[in-house]
Amino acid sequence: MHFSPPHLEDGARWAGMRVGLLGGSFDPPHEGHLHASLTALQSLSLDCVWWLVTPQNPLKRIAELSFGERFERCLEIAKDRRIIVSDLEARLGTNRTWETIRGLQSHFSRTEFVWVTGMDNALTMHTWHNWTYILNHVATAHVARPPAWSLIENCPLKLMRTQKHVYLDKAMKAPLLPRHTYWLMQKKMLGVSSTEIRNGNHAPEEGKRNWI
């Protein structure tokens, strides 16, 4: 199936689909973004993953690349037809995750969403503005792998008793329901981050878990 980019007015086209949401500055996009997307697609049997290129991440400094440059680079690297580069955050006028999710669920009310991150964002998710809104309204999935058990077990998100925590080490069509958190346990993990690329250090440090 060929997917064209979503628009706020075409919610009916996405009815019944399972869609992963990968948000971020993408300053610049890299193989870690691809790896997280492909892992989520396979592990959760998703139809596609939307890359939500934010105009400006409120938790980070001003992006070095313009929104247009970051968007174009995403188009260049996202070659899998199931990965769709989107400007929906710009169209919604949002840059906080909970506001974006609220807007998307309003326009795509019959689409099943799951918020996808790497391990670094899982560890800091509790610092996001209104982060419990995210947990209460959408499923979340975090790409990790053994031996990251200690990181997961001590992650503030993992300590949330309101969440149903599920470890997935094989593909399944898991229910994408609010208050469900999926830990995608993978044998392979990339150690590249946008920060490392900007600093000219592409080689990951041993044990580093900073992707996106």
N, CA, C and O of each residue as an XYZ file, in Angstrom:
848
protein
N       0.843     -1.196      0.000
C       0.000      0.000      0.000
C       0.878      1.246      0.000
O       1.872      1.315      0.724
N       0.508      2.223     -0.811
C       1.247      3.483     -0.855
C       0.556      4.506      0.033
O      -0.655      4.705     -0.057
N       1.336      5.150      0.888
C       0.795      6.158      1.791
C       1.261      7.542      1.355
O       2.460      7.776      1.198
N       0.325      8.448      1.161
C       0.676      9.846      0.960
C       0.576     10.541      2.318
O      -0.120     10.050      3.206
N       1.259     11.676      2.496
C       1.274     12.332      3.813
C      -0.126     12.664      4.317
O      -1.001     13.024      3.529
N      -0.341     12.546      5.618
C      -1.650     12.864      6.194
C      -1.906     14.366      6.212
O      -0.982     15.172      6.319
N      -3.167     14.715      6.106
C      -3.603     16.102      6.237
C      -4.703     16.165      7.290
O      -5.378     15.168      7.547
N      -4.879     17.311      7.886
C      -5.846     17.435      8.978
C      -7.276     17.183      8.524
O      -8.153     16.915      9.345
N      -7.515     17.267      7.212
C      -8.876     17.116      6.708
C      -9.178     15.711      6.207
O     -10.295     15.457      5.756
N      -8.222     14.791      6.271
C      -8.472     13.472      5.683
C      -8.462     12.364      6.736
O      -7.927     11.281      6.500
N      -9.049     12.637      7.884
C      -9.087     11.652      8.957
C      -9.745     10.351      8.553
O      -9.346      9.287      9.027
N     -10.748     10.413      7.684
C     -11.453      9.195      7.271
C     -10.531      8.217      6.564
O     -10.732      7.006      6.657
N      -9.514      8.721      5.853
C      -8.586      7.854      5.114
C      -7.759      6.988      6.055
O      -7.282      5.924      5.663
N      -7.588      7.440      7.293
C      -6.745      6.732      8.247
C      -7.558      5.959      9.276
O      -7.003      5.439     10.244
N      -8.849      5.882      9.074
C      -9.708      5.166     10.022
C      -9.308      3.697     10.107
O      -9.128      3.036      9.085
N      -9.172      3.195     11.321
C      -8.853      1.791     11.534
C      -7.392      1.439     11.395
O      -7.022      0.283     11.601
N      -6.538      2.405     11.048
C      -5.117      2.116     10.880
C      -4.360      2.233     12.197
O      -4.748      2.975     13.099
N      -3.265      1.474     12.279
C      -2.374      1.495     13.432
C      -1.144      2.329     13.062
O      -0.352      1.946     12.201
N      -1.005      3.469     13.727
C      -0.002      4.452     13.328
C       0.930      4.773     14.499
O       0.479      5.137     15.585
N       2.226      4.634     14.260
C       3.216      5.066     15.231
C       3.535      6.537     15.027
O       3.573      7.021     13.896
N       3.762      7.239     16.118
C       4.098      8.664     16.076
C       5.507      8.850     16.620
O       5.765      8.568     17.791
N       6.420      9.323     15.777
C       7.793      9.586     16.205
C       8.024     11.082     16.075
O       8.209     11.597     14.973
N       8.012     11.772     17.198
C       8.167     13.221     17.177
C       9.573     13.647     17.550
O      10.284     12.923     18.247
N       9.972     14.816     17.087
C      11.286     15.311     17.453
C      11.744     16.447     16.569
O      11.067     16.841     15.619
N      12.924     16.969     16.909
C      13.511     18.045     16.119
C      14.093     17.530     14.809
O      14.091     18.241     13.803
N      14.593     16.292     14.818
C      15.267     15.727     13.639
C      16.354     16.695     13.157
O      16.391     17.097     11.994
N      17.233     17.051     14.094
C      18.246     18.081     13.829
C      19.657     17.520     14.004
O      20.339     17.860     14.970
N      20.104     16.659     13.073
C      19.446     16.195     11.847
C      18.838     14.809     12.062
O      19.069     14.182     13.096
N      18.058     14.329     11.085
C      17.579     12.941     11.140
C      18.741     11.981     10.920
O      19.721     12.328     10.262
N      18.631     10.756     11.478
C      19.738      9.811     11.383
C      19.230      8.377     11.449
O      18.027      8.128     11.527
N      20.174      7.441     11.416
C      19.828      6.024     11.381
C      19.082      5.569     12.627
O      18.309      4.613     12.569
N      19.302      6.237     13.747
C      18.572      5.894     14.959
C      17.078      6.115     14.810
O      16.275      5.327     15.309
N      16.704      7.186     14.122
C      15.283      7.437     13.861
C      14.693      6.316     13.005
O      13.586      5.840     13.259
N      15.444      5.908     11.996
C      14.992      4.819     11.137
C      14.862      3.517     11.927
O      13.876      2.791     11.796
N      15.862      3.238     12.740
C      15.860      1.997     13.508
C      14.663      1.939     14.453
O      13.987      0.913     14.532
N      14.398      3.023     15.166
C      13.257      3.055     16.079
C      11.952      2.864     15.318
O      11.059      2.154     15.779
N      11.841      3.496     14.152
C      10.622      3.395     13.349
C      10.405      1.983     12.832
O       9.304      1.442     12.935
N      11.451      1.384     12.275
C      11.337      0.041     11.721
C      11.080     -0.995     12.820
O      10.342     -1.959     12.617
N      11.695     -0.782     13.978
C      11.460     -1.680     15.100
C      10.008     -1.620     15.543
O       9.387     -2.656     15.781
N       9.464     -0.418     15.657
C       8.067     -0.260     16.060
C       7.118     -0.838     15.010
O       6.125     -1.481     15.350
N       7.424     -0.608     13.750
C       6.587     -1.153     12.678
C       6.485     -2.669     12.776
O       5.400     -3.239     12.659
N       7.623     -3.313     12.991
C       7.646     -4.766     13.048
C       7.076     -5.291     14.362
O       6.234     -6.189     14.364
N       7.537     -4.731     15.477
C       7.168     -5.272     16.779
C       5.685     -5.136     17.083
O       5.098     -6.013     17.717
N       5.077     -4.044     16.638
C       3.685     -3.761     16.971
C       2.741     -3.956     15.795
O       1.553     -3.652     15.898
N       3.259     -4.462     14.674
C       2.446     -4.685     13.468
C       1.694     -3.403     13.079
O       0.473     -3.401     12.924
N       2.453     -2.326     12.928
C       1.863     -1.039     12.561
C       1.702     -0.931     11.049
O       2.407     -1.590     10.284
N       0.769     -0.096     10.639
C       0.602      0.183      9.214
C       1.658      1.168      8.735
O       2.160      1.053      7.617
N       1.992      2.130      9.576
C       2.985      3.121      9.194
C       3.432      3.895     10.434
O       2.839      3.775     11.506
N       4.475      4.679     10.267
C       4.966      5.580     11.310
C       5.027      6.988     10.732
O       5.598      7.204      9.663
N       4.440      7.937     11.438
C       4.514      9.340     11.027
C       5.663     10.006     11.765
O       5.720      9.971     12.994
N       6.574     10.609     11.020
C       7.610     11.437     11.636
C       7.040     12.836     11.798
O       6.762     13.517     10.811
N       6.868     13.263     13.030
C       6.319     14.585     13.322
C       7.486     15.550     13.536
O       8.022     15.661     14.638
N       7.862     16.234     12.479
C       8.981     17.177     12.548
C       8.483     18.443     13.230
O       7.648     19.164     12.684
N       9.000     18.712     14.428
C       8.500     19.846     15.199
C       9.126     21.154     14.725
O      10.311     21.183     14.394
N       8.353     22.233     14.688
C       8.944     23.535     14.368
C      10.034     23.910     15.368
O      11.059     24.480     14.995
N       9.801     23.577     16.673
C      10.809     23.813     17.694
C      10.494     22.979     18.923
O       9.414     23.096     19.501
N      11.440     22.135     19.322
C      11.290     21.333     20.525
C      11.459     22.228     21.745
O      12.519     22.833     21.904
N      10.445     22.339     22.625
C      10.544     23.249     23.775
C      11.578     22.813     24.809
O      11.961     23.609     25.667
N      12.040     21.550     24.742
C      13.019     21.051     25.705
C      14.450     21.181     25.192
O      15.395     20.820     25.893
N      14.615     21.696     23.967
C      15.951     21.792     23.390
C      16.228     23.220     22.939
O      15.322     24.041     22.804
N      17.512     23.489     22.712
C      17.916     24.796     22.207
C      17.372     24.989     20.793
O      16.851     24.054     20.184
N      17.498     26.201     20.286
C      17.038     26.486     18.932
C      17.761     25.573     17.946
O      18.985     25.447     17.990
N      17.002     24.940     17.063
C      17.577     24.000     16.102
C      18.590     24.694     15.201
O      18.392     25.837     14.788
N      19.679     23.989     14.903
C      20.695     24.551     14.018
C      20.183     24.626     12.583
O      20.487     25.579     11.865
N      19.415     23.638     12.167
C      18.847     23.634     10.826
C      17.444     24.223     10.866
O      16.734     24.074     11.861
N      17.047     24.881      9.804
C      15.693     25.429      9.731
C      14.687     24.289      9.624
O      15.050     23.150      9.330
N      13.433     24.607      9.864
C      12.388     23.590      9.746
C      12.388     22.990      8.339
O      12.288     21.773      8.181
N      12.501     23.836      7.329
C      12.500     23.358      5.949
C      13.666     22.433      5.655
O      13.505     21.430      4.959
N      14.857     22.767      6.188
C      16.035     21.925      5.972
C      15.875     20.579      6.676
O      16.211     19.537      6.113
N      15.365     20.601      7.899
C      15.172     19.350      8.637
C      14.130     18.472      7.951
O      14.282     17.252      7.889
N      13.076     19.095      7.441
C      12.017     18.355      6.756
C      12.562     17.689      5.495
O      12.273     16.522      5.233
N      13.340     18.420      4.725
C      13.902     17.881      3.489
C      14.866     16.745      3.776
O      14.885     15.758      3.040
N      15.664     16.856      4.821
C      16.598     15.786      5.159
C      15.846     14.532      5.618
O      16.276     13.409      5.360
N      14.729     14.741      6.295
C      13.905     13.592      6.687
C      13.389     12.870      5.449
O      13.395     11.640      5.398
N      12.946     13.627      4.455
C      12.464     13.017      3.216
C      13.561     12.211      2.533
O      13.290     11.175      1.927
N      14.801     12.689      2.632
C      15.920     12.005      1.984
C      16.251     10.687      2.669
O      16.620      9.721      2.000
N      16.124     10.629      4.003
C      16.553      9.438      4.734
C      15.429      8.426      4.932
O      15.693      7.233      5.082
N      14.186      8.884      4.933
C      13.047      7.990      5.187
C      12.601      7.333      3.886
O      11.615      7.749      3.277
N      13.328      6.311      3.468
C      13.057      5.664      2.185
C      11.980      4.592      2.275
O      11.362      4.263      1.262
N      11.739      4.042      3.455
C      10.703      3.016      3.592
C       9.330      3.656      3.375
O       9.017      4.683      3.977
N       8.529      3.057      2.532
C       7.226      3.640      2.170
C       6.299      3.766      3.366
O       5.342      4.539      3.330
N       6.578      3.003      4.443
C       5.711      3.047      5.628
C       6.087      4.170      6.588
O       5.375      4.423      7.559
N       7.204      4.841      6.319
C       7.613      5.980      7.144
C       7.231      7.258      6.410
O       7.697      7.507      5.298
N       6.390      8.055      7.029
C       5.830      9.233      6.377
C       6.281     10.493      7.114
O       5.973     10.674      8.292
N       6.995     11.343      6.429
C       7.445     12.605      7.003
C       6.288     13.601      6.963
O       5.661     13.804      5.924
N       6.018     14.217      8.116
C       4.810     15.024      8.248
C       5.099     16.401      8.844
O       5.985     16.562      9.684
N       4.330     17.383      8.388
C       4.393     18.724      8.963
C       3.156     19.011      9.814
O       2.753     20.163      9.971
N       2.558     17.947     10.363
C       1.301     18.104     11.099
C       1.443     18.999     12.325
O       0.511     19.727     12.666
N       2.596     18.957     12.993
C       2.752     19.836     14.159
C       2.711     21.305     13.743
O       2.126     22.136     14.438
N       3.326     21.617     12.622
C       3.274     22.994     12.130
C       1.845     23.373     11.770
O       1.407     24.493     12.035
N       1.121     22.437     11.166
C      -0.274     22.710     10.788
C      -1.166     22.846     12.023
O      -2.096     23.653     12.040
N      -0.875     22.050     13.056
C      -1.657     22.130     14.286
C      -1.266     23.349     15.125
O      -2.044     23.814     15.959
N      -0.060     23.859     14.897
C       0.427     24.977     15.702
C       0.833     24.543     17.097
O       0.692     25.303     18.055
N       1.342     23.308     17.216
C       1.735     22.779     18.519
C       3.217     22.418     18.514
O       3.798     22.143     17.464
N       3.823     22.424     19.712
C       5.185     21.911     19.837
C       5.376     21.170     21.149
O       6.502     20.832     21.515
N       4.294     20.919     21.853
C       4.333     20.075     23.043
C       3.607     18.774     22.719
O       2.553     18.778     22.084
N       4.177     17.678     23.158
C       3.660     16.372     22.777
C       2.198     16.192     23.138
O       1.418     15.700     22.322
N       1.808     16.583     24.354
C       0.419     16.350     24.766
C      -0.556     17.147     23.912
O      -1.657     16.678     23.624
N      -0.155     18.364     23.500
C      -1.021     19.180     22.644
C      -1.124     18.564     21.251
O      -2.192     18.565     20.639
N      -0.003     18.040     20.759
C      -0.005     17.391     19.452
C      -0.925     16.176     19.462
O      -1.714     15.985     18.537
N      -0.825     15.361     20.499
C      -1.674     14.168     20.593
C      -3.145     14.564     20.675
O      -3.994     13.948     20.030
N      -3.440     15.570     21.453
C      -4.832     16.041     21.543
C      -5.338     16.486     20.175
O      -6.462     16.161     19.794
N      -4.522     17.224     19.439
C      -4.933     17.684     18.117
C      -5.094     16.546     17.129
O      -6.054     16.517     16.359
N      -4.153     15.604     17.147
C      -4.239     14.476     16.217
C      -5.461     13.616     16.496
O      -6.149     13.198     15.564
N      -5.738     13.350     17.758
C      -6.892     12.514     18.081
C      -8.204     13.211     17.756
O      -9.218     12.554     17.523
N      -8.188     14.533     17.741
C      -9.384     15.278     17.333
C      -9.629     15.143     15.835
O     -10.771     14.992     15.403
N      -8.560     15.197     15.042
C      -8.692     15.135     13.581
C      -8.707     13.706     13.041
O      -9.252     13.449     11.968
N      -8.104     12.775     13.793
C      -8.027     11.377     13.349
C      -8.619     10.490     14.443
O      -7.937      9.641     15.018
N      -9.888     10.707     14.708
C     -10.538     10.091     15.866
C     -10.672      8.576     15.749
O     -10.871      7.904     16.760
N     -10.568      8.025     14.547
C     -10.727      6.581     14.366
C      -9.404      5.888     14.018
O      -9.389      4.766     13.514
N      -8.302      6.577     14.297
C      -6.975      6.011     14.068
C      -6.385      5.561     15.400
O      -6.523      6.255     16.408
N      -5.729      4.405     15.409
C      -5.063      3.906     16.609
C      -3.622      4.406     16.610
O      -2.839      4.069     15.722
N      -3.283      5.207     17.606
C      -1.950      5.793     17.678
C      -1.124      5.161     18.796
O      -1.662      4.697     19.801
N       0.193      5.154     18.599
C       1.143      4.801     19.650
C       2.317      5.765     19.542
O       2.862      5.969     18.457
N       2.706      6.359     20.677
C       3.830      7.292     20.694
C       5.118      6.497     20.838
O       5.261      5.713     21.777
N       6.060      6.690     19.914
C       7.282      5.891     19.842
C       8.493      6.736     20.223
O       8.654      7.855     19.736
N       9.348      6.195     21.099
C      10.595      6.886     21.434
C      11.725      5.877     21.574
O      11.500      4.667     21.595
N      12.945      6.400     21.668
C      14.091      5.607     22.066
C      14.204      5.618     23.577
O      13.391      6.245     24.256
N      15.202      4.931     24.110
C      15.340      4.781     25.551
C      15.632      6.101     26.247
O      15.181      6.322     27.371
N      16.385      6.983     25.585
C      16.733      8.249     26.236
C      15.502      9.085     26.535
O      15.409      9.703     27.595
N      14.554      9.107     25.601
C      13.328      9.871     25.825
C      12.427      9.202     26.846
O      11.697      9.882     27.568
N      12.469      7.871     26.917
C      11.702      7.189     27.962
C      12.196      7.610     29.336
O      11.396      7.789     30.254
N      13.511      7.771     29.485
C      14.091      8.128     30.772
C      13.761      9.552     31.204
O      13.776      9.858     32.397
N      13.461     10.427     30.239
C      13.184     11.835     30.575
C      11.729     12.218     30.354
O      11.367     13.384     30.511
N      10.903     11.267     29.997
C       9.516     11.584     29.662
C       8.775     12.256     30.819
O       7.869     13.061     30.601
N       9.169     11.919     32.050
C       8.495     12.498     33.214
C       8.751     14.000     33.350
O       8.088     14.664     34.147
N       9.710     14.551     32.580
C       9.982     15.990     32.619
C       9.175     16.747     31.568
O       9.177     17.978     31.554
N       8.490     16.022     30.692
C       7.719     16.676     29.644
C       6.491     17.355     30.245
O       5.923     16.884     31.230
N       6.099     18.452     29.643
C       4.928     19.192     30.113
C       3.667     18.336     30.002
O       3.371     17.790     28.939
N       2.925     18.223     31.108
C       1.651     17.489     31.123
C       1.823     16.053     30.622
O       1.002     15.553     29.852
N       2.894     15.401     31.065
C       3.245     14.083     30.518
C       2.213     13.013     30.836
O       2.067     12.066     30.063
N       1.495     13.130     31.943
C       0.503     12.112     32.274
C      -0.681     12.152     31.311
O      -1.378     11.152     31.138
N      -0.909     13.314     30.681
C      -1.951     13.388     29.648
C      -1.623     12.414     28.520
O      -2.504     11.732     27.997
N      -0.344     12.360     28.153
C       0.086     11.457     27.084
C      -0.250     10.011     27.452
O      -0.840      9.278     26.658
N       0.135      9.614     28.666
C      -0.096      8.242     29.107
C      -1.579      7.907     29.173
O      -1.977      6.773     28.905
N      -2.389      8.884     29.528
C      -3.820      8.651     29.694
C      -4.600      8.657     28.384
O      -5.777      8.299     28.362
N      -3.954      9.061     27.292
C      -4.693      9.197     26.034
C      -4.140      8.377     24.874
O      -4.799      8.249     23.842
N      -2.942      7.822     25.028
C      -2.365      7.083     23.906
C      -1.404      6.024     24.435
O      -0.807      6.187     25.500
N      -1.264      4.944     23.684
C      -0.252      3.945     24.027
C       1.132      4.518     23.764
O       1.294      5.393     22.913
N       2.135      4.026     24.494
C       3.507      4.455     24.263
C       4.384      3.224     24.041
O       4.122      2.154     24.590
N       5.419      3.390     23.233
C       6.351      2.291     22.948
C       7.765      2.847     22.958
O       8.027      3.915     22.405
N       8.679      2.111     23.595
C      10.047      2.582     23.761
C      11.018      1.487     23.323
O      10.964      0.354     23.802
N      11.895      1.853     22.411
C      12.809      0.885     21.822
C      14.010      0.696     22.747
O      14.766      1.635     22.998
N      14.175     -0.514     23.244
C      15.270     -0.838     24.158
C      15.788     -2.219     23.811
O      15.326     -2.840     22.854
N      16.751     -2.702     24.590
C      17.217     -4.071     24.410
C      17.971     -4.495     25.658
O      18.514     -3.647     26.365
N      18.015     -5.786     25.940
C      18.907     -6.268     26.984
C      20.355     -5.949     26.580
O      20.694     -6.118     25.409
N      21.217     -5.499     27.491
C      21.054     -5.529     28.957
C      20.572     -4.215     29.551
O      21.102     -3.792     30.579
N      19.605     -3.559     28.959
C      19.108     -2.288     29.470
C      18.050     -2.467     30.552
O      17.306     -1.534     30.854
N      17.980     -3.671     31.143
C      16.948     -3.935     32.150
C      17.014     -2.964     33.313
O      15.980     -2.490     33.783
N      18.216     -2.662     33.783
C      18.343     -1.774     34.939
C      17.841     -0.375     34.608
O      17.226      0.281     35.448
N      18.103      0.087     33.378
C      17.589      1.392     32.960
C      16.074      1.391     32.951
O      15.443      2.334     33.429
N      15.495      0.346     32.414
C      14.036      0.269     32.337
C      13.416      0.196     33.724
O      12.464      0.918     34.023
N      13.954     -0.674     34.571
C      13.365     -0.890     35.886
C      13.428      0.356     36.764
O      12.599      0.522     37.658
N      14.402      1.232     36.521
C      14.545      2.454     37.314
C      14.019      3.688     36.600
O      14.147      4.806     37.099
N      13.434      3.482     35.445
C      12.877      4.594     34.683
C      11.613      5.108     35.388
O      10.757      4.300     35.749
N      11.470      6.414     35.594
C      10.266      6.948     36.238
C       8.977      6.488     35.565
O       7.973      6.258     36.239
N       8.999      6.355     34.255
C       7.818      5.870     33.548
C       7.486      4.445     33.960
O       6.315      4.108     34.138
N       8.515      3.597     34.115
C       8.290      2.209     34.498
C       7.679      2.113     35.892
O       6.982      1.146     36.198
N       7.934      3.107     36.737
C       7.424      3.098     38.098
C       5.970      3.557     38.188
O       5.373      3.510     39.264
N       5.397      3.998     37.073
C       3.998      4.442     37.062
C       3.071      3.233     37.179
O       2.973      2.433     36.249
N       2.399      3.103     38.309
C       1.531      1.951     38.552
C       0.245      2.010     37.740
O      -0.452      1.004     37.612
N      -0.075      3.174     37.192
C      -1.286      3.293     36.373
C      -1.086      2.685     34.992
O      -2.046      2.490     34.247
N       0.171      2.384     34.652
C       0.484      1.850     33.332
C       0.505      0.327     33.340
O       0.885     -0.295     34.332
N       0.094     -0.260     32.230
C       0.310     -1.679     32.005
C       1.586     -1.800     31.193
O       1.625     -1.384     30.035
N       2.628     -2.363     31.783
C       3.932     -2.463     31.138
C       4.088     -3.837     30.503
O       3.931     -4.866     31.161
N       4.401     -3.834     29.206
C       4.515     -5.077     28.457
C       5.867     -5.110     27.758
O       6.228     -4.164     27.058
N       6.620     -6.200     27.945
C       7.887     -6.397     27.253
C       7.627     -7.226     26.006
O       7.059     -8.315     26.083
N       8.047     -6.706     24.852
C       7.851     -7.411     23.591
C       9.204     -7.778     22.988
O      10.028     -6.905     22.713
N       9.425     -9.074     22.785
C      10.645     -9.499     22.109
C      10.343    -10.194     20.790
O      11.235    -10.758     20.157
N       9.074    -10.149     20.381
C       8.686    -10.665     19.067
C       7.461     -9.891     18.592
O       6.749     -9.277     19.386
N       7.232     -9.933     17.296
C       6.147     -9.153     16.713
C       4.784     -9.668     17.152
O       4.556    -10.875     17.234
N       3.883     -8.731     17.433
C       2.510     -9.085     17.734
C       1.627     -7.861     17.537
O       2.090     -6.725     17.636
N       0.371     -8.102     17.261
C      -0.568     -7.007     17.070
C      -1.141     -6.630     18.425
O      -2.301     -6.910     18.730
N      -0.305     -5.986     19.233
C      -0.679     -5.623     20.595
C      -1.715     -4.499     20.570
O      -1.692     -3.657     19.672
N      -2.622     -4.480     21.550
C      -3.643     -3.429     21.593
C      -3.021     -2.063     21.854
O      -2.239     -1.900     22.790
N      -3.365     -1.099     21.038
C      -2.839      0.254     21.198
C      -3.830      1.061     22.024
O      -4.630      1.831     21.494
N      -3.756      0.868     23.318
C      -4.708      1.468     24.240
C      -3.998      2.435     25.185
O      -2.824      2.234     25.495
N      -4.686      3.480     25.648
C      -4.093      4.363     26.655
C      -3.652      3.569     27.879
O      -4.214      2.521     28.197
N      -2.633      4.093     28.560
C      -2.077      3.488     29.774
C      -1.436      2.122     29.513
O      -1.259      1.327     30.436
N      -1.092      1.859     28.257
C      -0.307      0.678     27.891
C       1.068      1.152     27.408
O       1.160      1.948     26.473
N       2.127      0.662     28.045
C       3.485      0.996     27.649
C       4.200     -0.274     27.199
O       4.261     -1.264     27.929
N       4.733     -0.224     25.990
C       5.426     -1.368     25.424
C       6.920     -1.093     25.392
O       7.366     -0.068     24.877
N       7.685     -2.022     25.949
C       9.141     -1.969     25.901
C       9.586     -2.946     24.821
O       9.452     -4.160     24.970
N      10.114     -2.401     23.736
C      10.470     -3.207     22.573
C      11.897     -3.694     22.742
O      12.854     -2.953     22.515
N      12.024     -4.934     23.141
C      13.312     -5.505     23.492
C      13.993     -6.046     22.241
O      13.526     -7.007     21.629
N      15.093     -5.420     21.875
C      15.767     -5.755     20.630
C      17.182     -6.248     20.889
O      17.823     -5.834     21.855
N      17.667     -7.127     20.029
C      19.051     -7.592     20.134
C      20.027     -6.558     19.595
O      21.178     -6.493     20.028
N      19.559     -5.748     18.645
C      20.436     -4.756     18.032
C      20.022     -3.376     18.501
O      18.831     -3.067     18.549
N      20.992     -2.544     18.848
C      20.687     -1.184     19.240
C      21.737     -0.254     18.675
O      22.935     -0.509     18.799
N      21.290      0.828     18.052
C      22.218      1.818     17.526
C      22.527      2.833     18.606
O      21.711      3.073     19.496
N      23.723      3.436     18.528
C      24.119      4.404     19.537
C      24.319      5.784     18.974
O      25.079      6.572     19.537
N      23.659      6.104     17.876
C      23.839      7.400     17.246
C      22.760      8.356     17.724
O      21.621      7.947     17.952
N      23.107      9.615     17.876
C      22.139     10.639     18.258
C      22.344     11.873     17.398
O      23.407     12.049     16.802
N      21.333     12.726     17.329
C      21.454     13.963     16.567
C      22.558     14.835     17.137
O      23.280     15.495     16.390
N      22.696     14.843     18.475
C      23.733     15.654     19.106
C      25.116     15.214     18.661
O      25.968     16.048     18.354
N      25.345     13.897     18.623
C      26.648     13.383     18.195
C      26.946     13.768     16.756
O      28.079     14.115     16.420
N      25.925     13.705     15.904
C      26.137     14.055     14.500
C      26.486     15.531     14.367
O      27.388     15.892     13.611
N      25.763     16.400     15.111
C      26.061     17.835     15.054
C      27.474     18.121     15.536
O      28.132     19.035     15.040
N      27.946     17.325     16.521
C      29.282     17.528     17.070
C      30.368     16.838     16.259
O      31.550     16.917     16.596
N      29.958     16.151     15.174
C      30.922     15.485     14.324
C      31.429     14.182     14.874
O      32.464     13.681     14.435
N      30.702     13.610     15.849
C      31.110     12.341     16.450
C      30.056     11.304     16.122
O      29.080     11.150     16.856
N      30.248     10.596     15.026
C      29.261      9.631     14.562
C      29.409      8.285     15.249
O      28.441      7.526     15.317
N      30.583      7.968     15.755
C      30.802      6.651     16.343
C      30.228      6.607     17.750
O      30.597      7.441     18.576
N      29.336      5.664     18.056
C      28.744      5.599     19.379
C      29.731      5.140     20.425
O      30.598      4.309     20.157
N      29.591      5.700     21.645
C      30.391      5.218     22.752
C      29.837      3.874     23.206
O      28.645      3.602     23.058
N      30.699      3.049     23.753
C      30.274      1.736     24.215
C      29.194      1.889     25.282
O      29.373      2.609     26.264
N      28.074      1.203     25.076
C      27.002      1.228     26.053
C      26.113      2.447     25.978
O      25.162      2.566     26.751
N      26.403      3.367     25.052
C      25.612      4.595     24.993
C      24.217      4.305     24.473
O      24.044      3.523     23.539
N      23.210      4.947     25.088
C      21.828      4.688     24.718
C      21.117      5.992     24.414
O      20.001      6.208     24.884
N      21.728      6.843     23.656
C      21.141      8.152     23.356
C      20.856      8.203     21.870
O      21.757      8.441     21.066
N      19.603      7.979     21.502
C      19.263      7.858     20.083
C      18.655      9.129     19.537
O      19.217      9.764     18.646
N      17.469      9.512     20.089
C      16.651     10.547     19.452
C      16.129     11.521     20.478
O      15.418     12.464     20.128
